[in-house]
Amino acid sequence: MKIPEDLTKKLRDEIIPMITKEAKYMIHSEKVPSPTLAEVFEIYRNEGIEKGIEKGRLEERRNLACELIREKFSNEKIARMTKLSIEDVIELRRKL
């Protein structure tokens, strides 16, 4: 399986600083085992899942806000109900 070039670059850009940091840490302490590459990937995978879930929740709140805008609710009420900022609600209203 071939990984797209942009993902390969992003992965490289994110992992190299981690490996460098871990190498510096290992020099100063041999008692703490460093994580394996599989563990590092698992950490990034879990972070990605969490970010994806949060992004989905935000999208749902925006969709609800759009429905409330169509129903002629005030910006303040929409912001309170969806936990979006007033500025976000105003921006969504402009886009509709």
C-alpha positions in Angstrom: 0.0 0.0 0.0 1.4 3.4 -1.0 0.9 6.4 1.3 0.2 9.7 -0.4 3.1 12.1 -0.6 1.4 14.8 1.5 0.6 12.4 4.3 4.1 11.0 4.2 5.5 14.5 4.6 3.2 15.3 7.4 4.0 12.1 9.2 7.7 12.7 8.8 7.3 16.3 10.0 5.5 15.2 13.1 7.5 12.1 14.0 11.1 13.4 13.5 10.7 16.0 16.3 9.3 13.3 18.6 12.1 10.9 17.8 14.6 13.7 18.4 13.1 14.6 21.7 13.0 11.0 22.8 16.6 10.5 21.8 17.6 13.4 23.9 15.6 12.1 26.8 17.2 8.6 26.4 20.6 10.1 26.7 19.8 11.4 30.2 17.8 8.5 31.5 18.1 4.8 30.6 15.6 3.7 33.2 12.5 4.9 31.3 11.9 2.8 28.2 11.1 4.8 25.1 7.8 4.1 23.2 7.9 1.8 20.2 7.0 3.1 16.8 3.7 1.2 17.1 3.0 3.0 20.4 3.7 6.3 18.8 1.4 5.5 15.9 -1.3 4.4 18.4 -1.0 7.8 20.2 -1.4 9.7 17.0 -4.2 7.5 15.9 -6.1 8.1 19.1 -5.5 11.8 18.9 -6.8 11.8 15.3 -9.9 9.9 16.4 -10.5 12.5 19.2 -10.1 15.4 16.8 -12.4 13.7 14.3 -15.1 13.3 16.9 -14.8 16.9 18.0 -14.9 18.1 14.4 -18.1 16.0 13.9 -19.7 17.5 17.0 -18.9 21.0 15.8 -20.4 20.3 12.4 -23.6 19.0 14.1 -23.8 22.2 16.2 -23.4 24.3 13.0 -26.0 22.3 11.2 -28.4 22.8 14.1 -27.6 26.5 14.1 -28.4 26.7 10.4 -31.8 25.1 11.0 -32.5 27.5 13.9 -31.5 30.4 11.6 -34.0 29.2 9.0 -36.6 29.1 11.8 -35.8 32.8 12.5 -34.3 32.3 16.0 -32.2 35.2 17.3 -28.4 35.0 17.2 -28.2 35.1 21.0 -30.6 32.2 21.4 -28.9 30.1 18.7 -25.5 30.7 20.3 -26.9 29.7 23.7 -28.6 26.6 22.3 -25.7 25.4 20.2 -22.7 26.6 22.3 -21.4 28.4 19.3 -20.1 32.0 19.6 -22.3 34.8 18.4 -19.7 35.6 15.7 -20.0 32.0 14.4 -23.8 32.3 14.3 -23.6 35.6 12.5 -21.1 34.1 10.0 -23.4 31.1 9.4 -26.4 33.5 8.9 -24.4 35.5 6.3 -23.6 32.3 4.4 -27.3 31.2 4.2 
